[in-house]
Structures are given as C-alpha cells and as structure tokens.
Amino acid sequence: MSSYQFHVATRLASCLLGLAFAHTASAGLITFESTPSGAAATDDYVVPLNAWYESANGVRVMFGFSREADNDIDSTDIPGVLEDTSRSGIYVEYKDSSPVIEQRYGFVSYGADWGGLDSNGIAVNPTALITDTVSPGYEDQAGAFMLRSAQVGDAGYDRGAATDDLWQQFVIQFDDTNNVGVTGTTGEIWDIDYGNTAEQFEVVAFDVYGNELATKTSPLGIAASDPDSLDSKPWVFTFDSAADGYTASIYKLVFNRTGGDPGVSYPLAFNNFNPVSSLGYSAVPEPATTWALAAALACTSICRRRFRMQNRELQTPSHSTD
C-alpha cells in the first residue's frame, strides 16, 4: 500500500468514526421559548392542561399545578403560563404599585441589587417587591420565557370552582410514546426567596405505579443580601438512575412547597427541563453506531498493519548471488 493509499484509507476510517459519533442520539431540552404546538412563545400564554410538549426523543411532557396535594393533574387544576423574563432590562414593576400594573409574575425578587427606576420613572425602593427580574449575569440561562402558574386575569384561564389561584403541587407528567424509558431529568427552579416566608421545594420522582424513586430538596430561601441567596437565580436539580440507585422509569415529578409557613402562597418559576432516556441521551452509541464504530476501528487497524508490513519490505536490503 502506498502512502497515498494509506492516507485515503485512514481518511475513510476517520469519516466512519465521525459518522458513528454523529448518530448518537440527544435529548430534547424544553426551554419554554415556544408553545406545545411549536409556535413562538408570547407573554402570559396559558398552556392548556391537556397540551403536551414533545422532546426530541419522543417523550411527551405535560405541566400543571394541582389545587390539591394528590400528586395528579385534572381538568379543574391550574395550568402553566409562559412568562416573559426579558423585561427586566427595560423597567421593573411593583407588585404593590397603585394602580396595580401586573400581579401575575414568574417570580418575585427584591430591589436591593437592581436600583434604577420603575415603569413610572420613580426610583426603586430596595425594600419594595419588583417582578420579572433576572439576576445580572443569568440572562442567557433564563432565556426569554419561563413557566409559572396561571392567575386571575390571564386570558383564557378558567378558575373553575376554586375561589383562588393557590396551588399545592406542581406536577410534571410523562407520556412515553416511544417507550424509551425516562431514566433521569434535569430542570431549574428560579428565585428561591426569603420574603413573606422562606421558600423551599421538594421534588419527588415517581414510577408508573406511584412508587417513590428519589427525592431532591432545594435550599431554604435566605435574604437577598446573603451571597449564597438564590434570589433571582436558578437552582438546578438532577435525577439520575445510576447516581440515585433506582431502576424503574420516571413517570411523573411532583414539586411540593415545603419551606416556611404552609399557608403562605409563593410562586414557582420553572425553566430548562430535560427528560433524559437511555435512548434519547447517552454516551454509549446506539447499535447501528456501534457497528459503524467497530468497522471504522477495524479498517484503521488493517490499513496501519498493511502499511507497516509494506514499509518494512521496502526497507529490507536485497541479497544477490553471483
């Protein structure tokens, strides 16, 4: 084999390797920058309780806020709403301004770190509540939209028989249409505050039979002045079957409010959700990819061995007889 032939063979093997790794699957990240139908998100868009987001690996995901602590979503519960997070660079609005401009918010933060003027041109009072304000430096991670619970005034939201908008649990339900098996999840809860009460969330993963697989508990909300505060910042939770020691697939996630006074309502801002499956997100190539990888490695090995053998033959001195 000439050096040119070796070059061509190794380039072919490299292409096969690249093809092998290019076909490893990836999971679908739900950022709430769009509606379940794929349309661009708009502020205060109500996501119907029967609407499903679908990730790239074929896992359908439904979000809802239960009025009762029953680990379930039904037609009388509270839907999620897409909340614009981009307004913090333009102005801030007081929750208790008069007249109230908007009481529907993704999260509530305090003005101590932000300063500036409100929408009426009045200097922000550091002790006053302001809404939809992402901590500086986290704008890209927050994106343009998050998910919150519906509240009175949201267009298209029917409060049903309930007399208020208080929710007891945030529930994420899976519909595994491709039977890939949801083995783990990651997501973000934003703005765990210490205001009227110290906020805290318990996130529980259940299998299809209602068995608890694993639990994650957020930090307890602390004052915004504390450097460890999550005021207007994300807390990232992760469920992983290998790390957490469960083997069944995750069927639903239930978020309980466990911090402070249980009678005090505090909002939930949710973002960047990723349902992970053994098929949809894996460092191990899929079967077809494994074959291509093996073929590429074998090709490379054969090419190199033949090249070395022919190179040695060329370098071996010839013997002649008279």
C-alpha positions as CSV (number, residue, x, y, z in Angstrom):
1,M,0.0,0.0,0.0
2,S,1.4,3.4,-1.0
3,S,1.5,6.3,1.4
4,Y,-1.3,7.9,-0.7
5,Q,-3.4,4.7,-0.4
6,F,-2.8,4.7,3.3
7,H,-3.9,8.4,3.5
8,V,-7.1,7.7,1.7
9,A,-7.9,4.6,3.8
10,T,-7.3,6.4,7.1
11,R,-9.4,9.3,5.9
12,L,-12.2,6.9,5.1
13,A,-11.9,5.4,8.6
14,S,-12.0,8.8,10.2
15,C,-15.2,9.6,8.2
16,L,-16.7,6.4,9.5
17,L,-15.7,7.3,13.1
18,G,-17.2,10.7,12.6
19,L,-20.4,9.2,11.2
20,A,-20.6,6.8,14.2
21,F,-20.4,9.5,16.8
22,A,-22.7,11.9,14.7
23,H,-25.5,9.4,15.1
24,T,-25.5,9.2,18.8
25,A,-28.9,10.5,19.9
26,S,-29.5,13.6,22.0
27,A,-32.4,14.5,24.3
28,G,-34.8,17.4,23.8
29,L,-34.5,20.4,26.1
30,I,-37.7,22.2,26.9
31,T,-36.9,25.9,27.3
32,F,-40.5,27.3,27.0
33,E,-39.4,29.6,24.2
34,S,-42.3,28.1,22.2
35,T,-45.8,26.7,22.9
36,P,-46.5,23.0,22.8
37,S,-47.6,23.3,19.1
38,G,-44.2,24.9,18.3
39,A,-45.4,28.5,17.9
40,A,-43.3,31.3,19.3
41,A,-44.0,31.9,23.0
42,T,-45.8,35.1,24.0
43,D,-46.1,36.7,27.4
44,D,-48.9,35.3,29.6
45,Y,-49.8,32.5,27.2
46,V,-51.8,29.9,29.0
47,V,-50.6,26.3,28.3
48,P,-53.8,24.1,28.4
49,L,-53.7,21.2,30.9
50,N,-54.2,18.7,28.1
51,A,-51.4,20.1,25.9
52,W,-48.1,18.2,25.6
53,Y,-44.6,19.3,24.8
54,E,-42.7,16.7,23.0
55,S,-38.9,16.2,23.3
56,A,-36.6,15.1,20.5
57,N,-36.6,11.5,21.9
58,G,-40.4,11.1,21.7
59,V,-41.2,11.7,25.3
60,R,-44.3,13.9,25.7
61,V,-44.4,16.1,28.8
62,M,-47.4,17.8,30.4
63,F,-47.2,20.5,33.1
64,G,-49.8,21.6,35.6
65,F,-50.4,23.0,39.1
66,S,-52.6,20.9,41.4
67,R,-55.0,22.6,43.7
68,E,-54.9,19.6,46.0
69,A,-51.9,17.6,47.2
70,D,-52.9,14.5,45.3
71,N,-49.9,14.0,43.0
72,D,-52.1,14.4,40.0
73,I,-53.4,16.9,37.3
74,D,-57.0,17.0,36.4
75,S,-59.3,19.3,34.5
76,T,-60.0,21.6,37.5
77,D,-56.4,22.2,38.3
78,I,-54.3,25.3,37.3
79,P,-52.5,25.4,34.0
80,G,-49.0,26.7,33.4
81,V,-48.3,30.1,31.8
82,L,-45.4,31.3,29.7
83,E,-43.9,34.3,31.5
84,D,-41.7,36.8,29.8
85,T,-38.3,37.3,31.6
86,S,-36.8,39.8,29.2
87,R,-38.5,42.9,30.6
88,S,-36.0,43.4,33.4
89,G,-33.7,45.3,31.2
90,I,-36.5,47.8,30.3
91,Y,-38.3,48.5,33.5
92,V,-39.5,47.0,36.7
93,E,-43.0,46.9,38.2
94,Y,-44.0,46.9,41.8
95,K,-46.3,44.1,42.8
96,D,-48.0,46.5,45.2
97,S,-47.9,49.6,42.9
98,S,-51.1,51.6,42.7
99,P,-52.8,51.0,40.4
100,V,-51.5,47.5,40.1
101,I,-50.0,47.1,36.7
102,E,-49.5,43.3,36.8
103,Q,-49.8,40.9,39.7
104,R,-49.1,37.8,37.6
105,Y,-45.5,37.0,37.8
106,G,-43.0,34.2,37.3
107,F,-41.2,35.1,40.5
108,V,-40.8,37.9,42.9
109,S,-37.5,39.5,43.8
110,Y,-36.3,42.5,45.8
111,G,-34.9,45.7,44.6
112,A,-31.7,46.0,46.7
113,D,-29.4,44.7,44.0
114,W,-31.1,46.3,41.0
115,G,-31.8,50.0,41.6
116,G,-33.0,52.1,38.7
117,L,-36.5,53.4,38.0
118,D,-39.8,51.7,37.8
119,S,-42.2,52.0,34.8
120,N,-43.5,55.3,36.2
121,G,-40.0,56.8,36.4
122,I,-39.9,56.5,40.2
123,A,-36.7,55.4,42.0
124,V,-36.9,51.7,43.0
125,N,-37.3,51.3,46.8
126,P,-34.9,48.5,47.8
127,T,-37.5,47.1,50.2
128,A,-40.3,47.0,47.6
129,L,-41.2,44.0,45.6
130,I,-40.4,44.0,41.9
131,T,-41.3,41.4,39.3
132,D,-39.7,39.5,36.4
133,T,-36.2,40.5,37.3
134,V,-33.4,38.1,36.4
135,S,-30.2,38.5,38.4
136,P,-27.4,40.2,36.3
137,G,-25.3,37.6,34.5
138,Y,-28.0,35.0,34.3
139,E,-30.0,36.5,31.4
140,D,-28.8,33.9,28.8
141,Q,-29.6,31.0,31.1
142,A,-33.0,32.4,31.8
143,G,-33.8,32.9,28.2
144,A,-36.9,34.9,27.2
145,F,-39.5,32.8,28.9
146,M,-40.2,30.6,31.9
147,L,-43.2,28.7,33.2
148,R,-45.4,29.8,36.1
149,S,-48.9,29.1,37.4
150,A,-51.9,30.8,36.0
151,Q,-53.5,33.5,38.0
152,V,-56.7,35.5,37.7
153,G,-56.5,37.9,34.8
154,D,-54.6,35.5,32.5
155,A,-56.5,35.4,29.2
156,G,-58.1,32.0,28.6
157,Y,-57.7,30.8,32.2
158,D,-60.9,29.4,33.8
159,R,-60.6,29.3,37.5
160,G,-63.3,26.6,37.7
161,A,-64.9,26.0,41.1
162,A,-61.9,27.2,43.1
163,T,-62.2,30.6,44.8
164,D,-58.5,31.4,44.5
165,D,-55.4,30.6,42.5
166,L,-53.4,28.8,45.2
167,W,-51.6,25.7,44.1
168,Q,-50.4,22.9,46.4
169,Q,-48.2,20.9,43.9
170,F,-46.5,21.4,40.6
171,V,-46.8,18.2,38.6
172,I,-44.9,17.1,35.5
173,Q,-46.4,14.1,33.8
174,F,-44.7,11.9,31.1
175,D,-46.3,10.1,28.2
176,D,-43.6,7.9,26.9
177,T,-44.9,7.3,23.3
178,N,-41.8,5.6,22.0
179,N,-41.2,3.5,25.2
180,V,-37.7,4.9,25.5
181,G,-37.9,5.0,29.3
182,V,-37.3,8.3,31.2
183,T,-34.2,7.4,33.3
184,G,-33.5,10.9,34.6
185,T,-34.3,14.5,34.4
186,T,-32.8,17.9,34.9
187,G,-34.5,21.2,35.5
188,E,-34.3,24.6,37.1
189,I,-36.3,26.4,39.8
190,W,-35.6,30.1,39.8
191,D,-35.7,32.7,42.6
192,I,-36.0,30.8,45.9
193,D,-36.6,33.8,48.1
194,Y,-36.9,34.8,51.7
195,G,-39.7,37.3,51.8
196,N,-43.1,36.7,53.5
197,T,-41.8,33.2,54.1
198,A,-38.7,31.2,53.5
199,E,-39.3,29.3,50.2
200,Q,-38.2,25.7,49.7
201,F,-39.2,23.0,47.2
202,E,-39.2,19.2,47.5
203,V,-39.1,17.4,44.1
204,V,-40.2,13.7,44.1
205,A,-39.8,11.3,41.2
206,F,-42.4,8.5,40.9
207,D,-42.7,5.4,38.8
208,V,-45.9,4.4,36.9
209,Y,-47.1,2.5,40.0
210,G,-46.8,5.5,42.3
211,N,-43.6,4.3,44.0
212,E,-41.2,7.0,45.1
213,L,-37.9,6.6,43.2
214,A,-35.9,9.6,44.6
215,T,-36.3,13.0,46.2
216,K,-34.4,16.3,45.8
217,T,-34.8,19.2,48.2
218,S,-33.9,22.7,47.3
219,P,-32.0,25.0,49.7
220,L,-34.2,27.1,52.1
221,G,-34.7,30.7,50.9
222,I,-32.4,33.2,52.6
223,A,-32.1,37.0,52.5
224,A,-31.2,38.5,49.1
225,S,-28.3,40.3,50.8
226,D,-26.6,36.9,51.5
227,P,-24.1,35.9,48.9
228,D,-25.5,32.4,48.8
229,S,-29.0,33.6,48.2
230,L,-30.9,32.2,45.1
231,D,-32.8,35.4,44.8
232,S,-33.5,35.7,41.0
233,K,-31.1,32.9,40.3
234,P,-31.6,29.2,39.4
235,W,-31.4,26.1,41.5
236,V,-30.7,23.1,39.3
237,F,-32.0,19.6,40.2
238,T,-30.9,16.3,38.7
239,F,-32.4,12.8,38.8
240,D,-30.0,10.1,37.6
241,S,-30.8,6.4,37.9
242,A,-27.2,5.4,38.4
243,A,-26.4,8.0,40.9
244,D,-29.7,7.8,42.8
245,G,-30.0,4.0,42.8
246,Y,-33.4,3.4,41.1
247,T,-34.0,1.2,38.1
248,A,-37.6,1.9,37.1
249,S,-38.5,4.7,34.6
250,I,-39.8,8.0,35.9
251,Y,-43.5,8.5,35.2
252,K,-44.0,11.9,36.9
253,L,-42.3,14.5,39.1
254,V,-44.2,16.2,41.9
255,F,-43.0,19.5,43.4
256,N,-44.1,20.3,47.0
257,R,-43.7,23.6,48.7
258,T,-42.1,22.8,52.0
259,G,-40.5,26.0,53.2
260,G,-41.8,28.5,55.7
261,D,-45.5,29.0,56.5
262,P,-47.5,26.3,54.6
263,G,-50.4,28.8,54.5
264,V,-48.5,31.4,52.6
265,S,-48.5,31.1,48.8
266,Y,-45.4,31.7,46.9
267,P,-44.8,31.4,43.1
268,L,-42.8,28.9,41.2
269,A,-40.6,29.9,38.2
270,F,-39.6,26.8,36.2
271,N,-37.2,26.5,33.3
272,N,-34.9,24.4,31.1
273,F,-36.4,21.0,31.6
274,N,-34.7,18.0,30.1
275,P,-36.3,14.5,30.2
276,V,-33.4,12.0,29.8
277,S,-33.7,8.5,28.5
278,S,-31.3,5.7,27.8
279,L,-32.2,6.0,24.1
280,G,-32.5,9.7,23.9
281,Y,-29.4,10.8,25.7
282,S,-26.4,8.5,26.1
283,A,-22.7,8.5,26.0
284,V,-23.0,4.9,24.6
285,P,-23.6,4.8,20.8
286,E,-26.7,3.2,19.5
287,P,-26.5,-0.4,18.0
288,A,-26.1,0.9,14.4
289,T,-23.5,3.3,15.6
290,T,-21.6,0.6,17.5
291,W,-21.3,-1.4,14.2
292,A,-20.0,1.6,12.3
293,L,-17.6,2.4,15.1
294,A,-16.3,-1.2,15.1
295,A,-16.0,-1.2,11.3
296,A,-14.1,2.1,11.4
297,L,-11.7,0.9,14.1
298,A,-11.1,-2.4,12.2
299,C,-10.5,-0.5,8.9
300,T,-8.0,1.7,10.6
301,S,-6.1,-1.2,12.2
302,I,-5.9,-3.2,8.9
303,C,-4.7,-0.2,7.0
304,R,-2.0,0.6,9.5
305,R,-0.8,-3.1,9.7
306,R,-0.5,-3.4,5.9
307,F,1.3,-0.1,5.7
308,R,3.8,-1.1,8.3
309,M,4.4,-4.5,6.6
310,Q,5.0,-3.0,3.2
311,N,7.2,-0.3,4.6
312,R,9.4,-2.9,6.3
313,E,9.7,-4.8,3.0
314,L,10.9,-1.7,1.2
315,Q,13.5,-1.1,3.9
316,T,14.9,-4.7,3.9
317,P,18.1,-4.9,1.8
318,S,18.0,-7.4,-1.1
319,H,20.6,-10.2,-1.5
320,S,22.0,-11.2,-4.8
321,T,24.3,-14.2,-5.9
322,D,26.9,-14.2,-8.5
